[in-house]
Amino acid sequence: MHIAALILSVLLAVAMLQSGVMKFVRPPWIREFAEAVHLTTSQLTALGSLQIAATAGLISGIWFPPFAIAAAIGLVLYFGGAIVAHIRSGDRNMLGATVFLAFSIATSIALVLDIRPV
């Protein structure tokens, strides 16, 4: 189980780093996404910062697992909130948020199941 938790953590960390950085770079497709769910530039920056912080938590969790668990659970809440934001704004394009939510849930479960008493 340790290998699965490690692989899921690293893959989720890479995905969150890429997504977080894009929220700072703001290519046209990110700006369109932000407008669809009524996000301001400062909100987009805050969301990108949360994703980069989750990346740090997931990677540092390799050595201290509670950090990875906290980061993965935080991402479950983050993407749950993203889906709510899409629904409230009437934007039906929530495939990415749904996939990342499922990925975050799977990672959280793998990490919690991986905890071994010392």
N, C-alpha and C positions, 0 to 999 in steps of 0.2 A: 504494500500500500504506500510505502514511503516514496517510491519512484513515481507513482501516479500523482501524489500530492505535489511533489517537486516539479514534475512536468507541467501540471495544470497551473501551478503558481507562476512559473517562469513564462509560460505562454500568455497568461492573463496579464502579467506585468508588462510584457512587450506590447500587447494590444493597448493597454492603458497608457503607456508612454507615448505610443504613436498617436492615439486619440487626444491625449492631453496636449501634446506639442502642436497638433493641428489647430487646437483652440487658441493657441497663441499666434500661429502663423496666419490663420484665417484666410485660407484660399476661398474662392467664390462659392464652392459647394458648402463650405462650413457656414458662410454668411447667409446663404439661402436657408440652410437648416435652422440657424438661429432665428431668422425672421419668421419662419413657419411656426415656431413655438414661442415667439415674442420674447426672446432673450436680448438683453442689452449687452454692449461690449464688456462692461464690467462683470456682468453675470457669467458671460462666456469665459472670461479670464479666471474667475473664481472656480468654475467647473473644471477647467483645464488644470488648475492648481490642485484640486482634489484628486484628479486622476493621476497626476504626477506624484502626489503624496502617497496614493495607494500603491503605485509602482515601487516606491521606496520601502513601504511596509511589506510588500510581497517579497521583495528581494532580501531585505534584512531578516525576514521570517525564515529564510533558509537556515540561519544560525540561531534565531530566537523565535520559535514557532508562534507564540502568542501575537507577535506583530503581524504575521501573515494572516492569521485567523481574523484579527481585528480589521485588517485591510480588506479581506475578502467579504466579510460581513458588511463593512462600510460600502463596498461596491454593490452588494445586493440592495441596500437601502438607496444608493445613488441611482441605480437603474430602475428600481421600483418607482422612485420619484420622477425619473425621466419618462416612464410610461404614463404616469399620471399627468405630467405636463403636456405630453402629446395629446392625450384624450381631452384634457380641458381646453386646449387650443383648437381642437377639431382637426389636428394633423394626423392622418392615418398612416404616415410613413414611420412606423415604429419597429421595423424589422431589426435594425441594428440594436436598439435598446433591449428588445426581447431576447436576441441572441446573447448579448453581453450579460443580461440578467441570468439566463440559464447557465452560462459559463461561470458566472460568479457564484451561483448556488452550488454547482458541481464542485468548484474549487473549495468553497467553504466546507462542504460535507467531507471531501477528501482530507482536508486539513484537520478537521475535528476528529475524524476517525483515525488519523495518523498519530495522535498524541499517545505517547507511551509513558507509563509511570517510570520514574527514575529510581 
